[in-house]
Amino acid sequence: MSPDTTTADTLIHSLRPAAVDVSRLGREYMPLLQLVRLLIGVVPNCDSYLAIWPPGFRSYNLLVPNLLNLPFSVWGWGPPVVPLGLALYAASRTARCAYCTAHTCAFSLRRGAPPSALAGSSSPAAGAAVAAAEALARIPCTFTREHRDEMLHHFSARDAERLALGIALMGFLNKFMDALGIDLEEASVREVSAILLPTGWTPGKHRVAAETTADPALQARPGGPDTLATKLALLRHVPAALRLEHSWTRGVPSRWPAVGAYLAAQTGHDFPLLAKVASPRAVRAIATVLRDNLTPADSRLGLGVKALCGLVYASVVGNESLTREARQLVLLADPSVPEQSLAAISRFAAEPAEESESDIAAARSTLASLPGVGSEAALALLLAKAVSPSPAAVPAALLTEVAETLSPEAQIELVVWVSVQQMLHRLGSFLAAQAAPLPAR
């Protein structure tokens, strides 16, 4: 497939002028870029867009290594890396994110997964991981205790959680990449097309873009299974990456109940979901992301609007726990918002999506008339509703209004927050099927 393939309009088209140059990111965050480049062969185009709103860039770079337990998972510590890769791939396919499907295919192939496994011929253990990933990625979620029990038949409780954390991470990545329509790297398409095209995969909304950087350190790497040199190269970048990470997570606890108390002090809510997560790395990373996303000084949307967008996502996917949490966050940000507005927004989110210009205008007018909302917030809620399903579908009429009204920073912030909600949705759905919390270590 040739580069610069024309695709339908997506959010990314109006955001391109605001994208941060990858060379600048390389100067500031080279170890982070190199770790991902070693894992999937490219520096993902999403980096330049996440960096438009810096807390979004930090969120991504905290969640990826910590929820995948990198680089340790690549060295064989934790669940076998092939079932892990297949689970990430299955989650992306189920969410219908063409961008992440290509990247997780490359991730799996580079970790040694045979092409036949990506086509569905895998071991019973990998099959259990894939079935769990597909169930957690469906909207509505179909994950059950039977899925969990099948995972525990093949994996330890800790490794089952590691798999679930990886699937939850893909919730964040699937939502962000699909919702924006991030350009797909030509090198990634070349690497995986022989595997994916026979399955019916296409780049879809993601324009295939040629590499533009002249820096050899940021250019695509040849494919092929990991070698000892690859694994050692990963270790070479870890110390500098950890220094960056420590600067972002300094003071954030990694265990319950300390992390709940910390978040309650920082955000007003303790996020009890974290009480059930055993991995200290994951707890600290998720807590930092929640803190950063709920810092008033960094918000371009306003925390009240942001919390309402979370309520929209929770209502679209039918997650009652997330719905209750979103309502609490709304009232923490703006106690004056009445119950009638929250109920109306939940009903709006559960209704069929608006597609025509007239339907969008009518919905925006109705939402704007609700106490505690207003016109700009109403537009944000319409966008949140459009990006919440899998796949996202933002109508052209809404794209135009969003580009004219919401700043690039606000657009990225909104989609990052909805992506965080999808991560919590998947992780919470897995944890809800557990009989009891896993022991801390």
C-alpha positions as CSV (number, residue, x, y, z in Angstrom):
1,M,0.0,0.0,0.0
2,S,1.5,3.3,-1.0
3,P,2.1,6.1,1.5
4,D,-0.3,9.1,2.0
5,T,-3.4,7.0,1.1
6,T,-6.5,9.2,1.2
7,T,-8.9,8.3,4.0
8,A,-12.1,9.7,5.5
9,D,-11.8,12.8,7.6
10,T,-10.8,12.2,11.2
11,L,-9.8,14.5,14.1
12,I,-6.2,14.1,13.1
13,H,-6.6,16.2,9.9
14,S,-7.1,19.5,11.8
15,L,-4.6,18.5,14.5
16,R,-1.7,18.0,12.2
17,P,-0.5,21.7,12.3
18,A,-0.3,21.4,16.1
19,A,1.7,18.1,16.2
20,V,5.0,18.2,18.0
21,D,8.0,17.5,15.7
22,V,9.4,14.0,16.4
23,S,12.9,15.4,16.3
24,R,12.1,17.7,19.2
25,L,10.7,14.7,21.1
26,G,13.8,12.8,20.3
27,R,15.9,15.5,21.9
28,E,13.8,15.6,25.1
29,Y,12.7,11.9,25.4
30,M,15.0,9.8,23.3
31,P,15.1,6.8,25.8
32,L,11.3,6.5,25.8
33,L,11.2,6.7,22.0
34,Q,13.9,4.1,21.7
35,L,12.2,1.6,23.9
36,V,9.0,1.6,21.8
37,R,11.1,1.6,18.6
38,L,12.8,-1.6,19.8
39,L,9.5,-3.2,20.6
40,I,7.5,-2.5,17.4
41,G,10.1,-1.3,15.0
42,V,9.0,2.4,14.7
43,V,8.6,5.5,16.7
44,P,4.8,5.7,16.6
45,N,3.2,8.7,15.0
46,C,0.9,9.0,18.0
47,D,3.8,10.5,20.1
48,S,3.6,13.8,18.2
49,Y,-0.1,14.2,18.9
50,L,-0.1,13.1,22.5
51,A,2.6,15.7,23.1
52,I,0.2,18.5,22.1
53,W,-1.1,18.1,25.6
54,P,1.9,17.2,27.7
55,P,0.0,15.2,30.5
56,G,-1.3,13.0,27.7
57,F,2.2,12.2,26.5
58,R,3.3,11.4,30.1
59,S,0.2,9.2,30.6
60,Y,1.1,7.2,27.5
61,N,4.7,6.8,28.5
62,L,3.8,5.8,32.0
63,L,1.2,3.2,31.1
64,V,3.0,1.4,28.3
65,P,6.1,0.2,30.2
66,N,4.4,-0.3,33.6
67,L,1.3,-2.1,32.4
68,L,3.4,-4.3,30.1
69,N,6.1,-4.7,32.8
70,L,8.8,-3.7,30.4
71,P,11.6,-4.7,29.8
72,F,11.1,-7.6,32.1
73,S,8.3,-9.2,30.1
74,V,10.5,-9.4,27.0
75,W,13.1,-11.2,29.1
76,G,10.6,-13.8,30.2
77,W,9.6,-12.6,33.6
78,G,5.8,-12.8,33.9
79,P,3.4,-14.5,31.5
80,P,5.0,-16.0,28.4
81,V,5.5,-13.1,25.9
82,V,3.8,-14.9,23.0
83,P,0.4,-15.3,24.7
84,L,0.8,-11.7,25.9
85,G,1.4,-10.4,22.4
86,L,-1.5,-12.4,21.1
87,A,-3.8,-11.0,23.8
88,L,-2.8,-7.4,22.8
89,Y,-3.4,-8.2,19.2
90,A,-6.8,-9.9,19.9
91,A,-8.0,-6.9,22.0
92,S,-7.1,-4.5,19.2
93,R,-8.8,-6.6,16.5
94,T,-11.9,-6.8,18.6
95,A,-11.9,-3.1,19.2
96,R,-11.5,-2.6,15.5
97,C,-8.5,-0.3,15.9
98,A,-6.5,-0.9,12.6
99,Y,-3.6,1.2,14.0
100,C,-3.1,-0.9,17.1
101,T,-3.8,-4.1,15.2
102,A,-0.8,-3.4,13.0
103,H,1.5,-2.5,15.9
104,T,0.5,-5.5,18.1
105,C,1.0,-7.8,15.1
106,A,4.5,-6.4,14.8
107,F,5.0,-6.7,18.6
108,S,3.9,-10.4,18.5
109,L,6.0,-11.3,15.5
110,R,9.1,-9.6,17.0
111,R,8.5,-11.6,20.2
112,G,8.6,-14.8,18.3
113,A,4.9,-15.6,17.6
114,P,4.4,-17.7,14.5
115,P,2.2,-16.3,11.8
116,S,-0.2,-19.3,12.3
117,A,-0.8,-18.1,15.9
118,L,-1.9,-14.7,14.7
119,A,-4.3,-16.5,12.3
120,G,-5.9,-18.3,15.3
121,S,-3.8,-21.5,15.6
122,S,-2.4,-21.3,19.1
123,S,-1.8,-23.2,22.3
124,P,-4.6,-23.7,24.9
125,A,-2.9,-21.1,27.2
126,A,-2.7,-18.5,24.4
127,G,-6.3,-19.4,23.5
128,A,-7.4,-18.5,27.1
129,A,-5.5,-15.2,26.9
130,V,-7.0,-14.4,23.5
131,A,-10.6,-15.3,24.7
132,A,-10.2,-13.0,27.7
133,A,-8.8,-10.2,25.6
134,E,-11.7,-10.4,23.1
135,A,-14.3,-10.5,25.9
136,L,-12.7,-7.5,27.7
137,A,-12.5,-5.5,24.5
138,R,-16.1,-6.0,23.5
139,I,-18.7,-3.2,24.1
140,P,-20.6,-4.2,26.1
141,C,-18.0,-6.2,27.9
142,T,-18.6,-10.0,27.9
143,F,-15.8,-11.1,30.4
144,T,-17.1,-13.6,32.9
145,R,-15.7,-15.6,35.8
146,E,-15.4,-18.5,33.4
147,H,-12.9,-16.5,31.4
148,R,-11.0,-15.7,34.5
149,D,-11.0,-19.4,35.7
150,E,-9.8,-20.5,32.3
151,M,-6.9,-18.0,32.5
152,L,-6.1,-19.3,36.0
153,H,-6.0,-22.8,34.6
154,H,-3.1,-21.9,32.4
155,F,-1.4,-19.0,34.3
156,S,-0.7,-18.0,37.9
157,A,-2.9,-15.4,39.5
158,R,-0.1,-12.8,39.1
159,D,0.5,-13.7,35.4
160,A,-3.2,-13.5,34.8
161,E,-3.3,-10.0,36.2
162,R,-0.3,-9.1,34.0
163,L,-2.2,-10.2,31.0
164,A,-5.2,-8.2,32.1
165,L,-3.1,-5.1,32.6
166,G,-1.8,-5.5,29.1
167,I,-5.3,-5.8,27.7
168,A,-6.3,-2.8,29.8
169,L,-3.4,-0.8,28.4
170,M,-4.7,-1.6,24.9
171,G,-8.0,-0.1,26.0
172,F,-6.2,3.2,26.3
173,L,-4.2,2.8,23.1
174,N,-7.1,1.4,21.0
175,K,-9.3,4.3,22.0
176,F,-6.8,7.1,21.4
177,M,-5.5,5.8,18.1
178,D,-8.9,5.0,16.7
179,A,-10.7,8.1,17.9
180,L,-8.1,10.4,16.4
181,G,-7.4,8.4,13.3
182,I,-3.6,8.5,13.8
183,D,-1.5,8.2,10.6
184,L,-0.1,4.7,10.3
185,E,3.6,4.3,9.6
186,E,4.4,2.9,6.2
187,A,7.2,0.7,7.7
188,S,4.6,-0.9,10.0
189,V,2.3,-1.6,7.1
190,R,5.1,-3.2,5.2
191,E,6.1,-5.4,8.1
192,V,2.6,-6.8,8.8
193,S,0.7,-6.6,5.5
194,A,1.4,-10.2,4.5
195,I,-0.1,-11.4,7.7
196,L,-3.0,-9.0,8.1
197,L,-4.3,-8.4,4.6
198,P,-5.6,-12.0,4.1
199,T,-7.6,-11.5,7.3
200,G,-9.5,-8.5,5.8
201,W,-7.5,-5.9,7.7
202,T,-7.1,-2.5,6.0
203,P,-5.7,0.8,7.4
204,G,-9.2,2.1,7.2
205,K,-9.4,5.7,8.6
206,H,-5.6,5.7,9.2
207,R,-3.7,7.4,6.4
208,V,-0.5,5.5,5.6
209,A,2.3,8.0,5.9
210,A,5.9,7.8,4.8
211,E,8.8,8.3,7.2
212,T,9.9,11.9,7.4
213,T,12.7,12.0,10.0
214,A,16.3,12.1,8.9
215,D,17.6,11.0,12.3
216,P,18.8,7.4,12.0
217,A,18.0,6.9,15.7
218,L,14.3,7.5,15.0
219,Q,14.0,5.6,11.8
220,A,12.3,2.3,11.4
221,R,14.1,-0.9,12.4
222,P,14.0,-4.1,10.3
223,G,11.6,-6.8,11.5
224,G,12.4,-10.2,12.8
225,P,12.3,-12.0,16.2
226,D,14.2,-10.6,19.1
227,T,17.9,-11.4,19.4
228,L,20.1,-11.1,22.4
229,A,21.3,-7.8,21.0
230,T,17.7,-6.5,20.9
231,K,17.1,-7.5,24.5
232,L,20.4,-5.9,25.6
233,A,19.6,-2.7,23.7
234,L,16.3,-2.5,25.7
235,L,18.3,-2.7,28.9
236,R,20.6,0.1,27.7
237,H,17.8,2.6,27.6
238,V,16.1,1.6,30.8
239,P,18.2,3.7,33.3
240,A,17.5,7.0,31.5
241,A,13.8,6.0,31.0
242,L,13.5,5.2,34.7
243,R,15.0,8.6,35.7
244,L,12.3,10.3,33.6
245,E,9.6,8.1,35.1
246,H,10.8,8.7,38.6
247,S,10.6,12.4,38.1
248,W,7.0,12.0,37.0
249,T,5.9,9.6,39.8
250,R,7.9,11.0,42.7
251,G,5.8,10.8,45.9
252,V,3.1,8.6,44.4
253,P,2.5,5.5,46.6
254,S,2.4,2.0,44.9
255,R,0.1,0.2,47.4
256,W,-3.3,0.4,48.9
257,P,-4.5,2.0,51.1
258,A,-1.7,4.7,50.8
259,V,-2.4,5.2,47.2
260,G,-6.1,5.7,47.9
261,A,-5.4,8.3,50.5
262,Y,-2.9,10.1,48.2
263,L,-5.4,10.3,45.3
264,A,-8.2,11.4,47.7
265,A,-5.9,14.3,48.8
266,Q,-4.8,15.1,45.2
267,T,-8.1,14.7,43.3
268,G,-10.9,14.3,45.9
269,H,-11.5,10.7,45.0
270,D,-9.6,7.5,46.1
271,F,-10.3,5.3,43.1
272,P,-10.9,2.1,45.0
273,L,-10.3,0.0,41.9
274,L,-6.6,0.2,42.8
275,A,-7.2,-1.7,46.0
276,K,-7.6,-4.9,43.9
277,V,-4.4,-4.5,41.8
278,A,-1.4,-6.4,43.0
279,S,1.3,-5.0,40.8
280,P,3.0,-2.0,42.5
281,R,4.3,-0.8,39.2
282,A,0.9,-0.7,37.7
283,V,-0.7,0.9,40.8
284,R,1.8,3.8,40.8
285,A,1.6,4.4,37.1
286,I,-2.2,4.4,37.0
287,A,-2.4,6.7,40.1
288,T,0.1,9.1,38.5
289,V,-2.0,9.2,35.3
290,L,-5.2,9.9,37.3
291,R,-3.5,12.6,39.3
292,D,-2.1,14.3,36.2
293,N,-5.3,14.1,34.3
294,L,-7.2,15.6,37.2
295,T,-4.9,18.5,37.9
296,P,-6.9,21.7,37.5
297,A,-4.0,23.9,36.3
298,D,-3.2,21.4,33.4
299,S,-6.8,21.1,32.1
300,R,-7.9,22.9,29.0
301,L,-11.4,21.5,29.1
302,G,-12.1,22.2,32.8
303,L,-12.4,19.3,35.2
304,G,-16.2,19.6,35.3
305,V,-16.5,19.1,31.5
306,K,-13.9,16.4,31.6
307,A,-15.8,14.5,34.3
308,L,-19.0,14.8,32.2
309,C,-17.2,13.3,29.3
310,G,-16.2,10.4,31.5
311,L,-19.9,10.0,32.4
312,V,-20.8,9.9,28.7
313,Y,-18.2,7.1,28.1
314,A,-19.4,5.1,31.1
315,S,-23.0,5.4,29.9
316,V,-22.2,4.3,26.4
317,V,-20.4,1.2,27.5
318,G,-22.9,0.4,30.3
319,N,-20.3,0.4,33.2
320,E,-22.2,1.2,36.4
321,S,-19.1,1.5,38.5
322,L,-17.5,4.0,36.2
323,T,-20.8,5.8,36.0
324,R,-20.9,6.3,39.7
325,E,-17.3,7.4,39.8
326,A,-17.9,9.9,37.0
327,R,-20.9,11.4,38.8
328,Q,-18.7,11.8,41.9
329,L,-16.0,13.5,39.9
330,V,-18.5,15.9,38.3
331,L,-19.8,17.0,41.7
332,L,-16.3,17.3,43.1
333,A,-15.5,19.7,40.2
334,D,-18.8,21.6,40.3
335,P,-21.2,20.8,43.2
336,S,-23.9,23.0,41.7
337,V,-24.5,20.6,38.7
338,P,-28.0,19.2,39.5
339,E,-29.1,15.6,39.3
340,Q,-31.4,16.4,36.4
341,S,-28.4,17.4,34.2
342,L,-26.5,14.2,35.1
343,A,-29.5,12.0,34.3
344,A,-30.1,13.8,31.0
345,I,-26.5,13.4,30.0
346,S,-26.6,9.7,30.7
347,R,-29.8,9.4,28.6
348,F,-28.2,11.3,25.8
349,A,-25.1,9.0,25.9
350,A,-27.3,5.9,25.7
351,E,-29.3,7.1,22.6
352,P,-28.2,6.4,19.0
353,A,-25.3,8.6,17.8
354,E,-26.1,11.9,16.1
355,E,-24.9,11.9,12.5
356,S,-26.5,14.7,10.5
357,E,-25.8,18.4,10.9
358,S,-29.3,19.1,12.1
359,D,-29.3,16.3,14.7
360,I,-25.9,17.5,16.0
361,A,-27.2,21.1,16.3
362,A,-30.4,19.9,18.0
363,A,-28.5,17.8,20.5
364,R,-26.0,20.5,21.2
365,S,-28.8,23.0,21.9
366,T,-30.5,20.6,24.2
367,L,-27.4,19.8,26.2
368,A,-26.3,23.5,26.4
369,S,-29.7,24.3,28.0
370,L,-29.0,21.9,30.9
371,P,-28.0,23.6,34.1
372,G,-24.2,23.4,34.6
373,V,-23.4,22.6,30.9
374,G,-23.3,25.4,28.3
375,S,-22.5,25.4,24.6
376,E,-18.8,24.6,24.6
377,A,-19.3,21.8,27.1
378,A,-22.2,20.5,25.0
379,L,-19.8,20.2,22.0
380,A,-17.3,18.3,24.2
381,L,-20.0,15.9,25.2
382,L,-21.0,15.3,21.6
383,L,-17.4,14.5,20.8
384,A,-17.1,12.2,23.8
385,K,-20.2,10.3,22.7
386,A,-18.8,10.0,19.1
387,V,-15.5,8.6,20.2
388,S,-16.8,6.2,23.0
389,P,-17.9,3.3,20.8
390,S,-15.5,0.9,19.2
391,P,-14.7,1.8,16.6
392,A,-15.2,5.6,17.1
393,A,-17.3,7.4,14.5
394,V,-17.0,11.2,14.4
395,P,-19.3,12.7,11.7
396,A,-17.9,15.3,9.4
397,A,-20.3,18.0,10.7
398,L,-19.0,17.5,14.2
399,L,-15.4,17.5,13.1
400,T,-15.9,20.9,11.7
401,E,-17.4,22.3,14.8
402,V,-14.7,20.7,17.0
403,A,-11.9,22.1,14.9
404,E,-13.4,25.6,15.1
405,T,-14.3,25.6,18.8
406,L,-12.0,23.3,20.8
407,S,-8.3,24.0,21.0
408,P,-5.9,21.2,19.9
409,E,-4.9,20.8,23.6
410,A,-8.5,20.4,24.6
411,Q,-9.2,17.8,21.9
412,I,-6.2,15.7,23.0
413,E,-7.1,16.1,26.6
414,L,-10.7,14.9,26.0
415,V,-9.6,11.8,24.0
416,V,-6.9,11.0,26.5
417,W,-9.5,11.0,29.3
418,V,-11.9,8.9,27.4
419,S,-9.0,6.5,26.7
420,V,-8.2,6.4,30.4
421,Q,-11.8,5.5,31.0
422,Q,-11.6,2.6,28.6
423,M,-8.5,1.4,30.3
424,L,-10.3,1.5,33.7
425,H,-13.4,-0.2,32.1
426,R,-11.4,-3.2,30.9
427,L,-9.3,-3.5,34.1
428,G,-12.3,-3.1,36.3
429,S,-14.3,-5.7,34.3
430,F,-11.4,-8.2,34.9
431,L,-11.1,-7.4,38.6
432,A,-14.9,-7.6,39.2
433,A,-14.7,-11.3,38.2
434,Q,-12.2,-12.0,40.9
435,A,-13.4,-13.7,44.1
436,A,-10.8,-11.8,46.2
437,P,-8.0,-9.3,45.8
438,L,-4.6,-10.8,44.8
439,P,-1.9,-10.6,47.6
440,A,0.4,-7.6,47.4
441,R,4.1,-8.2,46.9
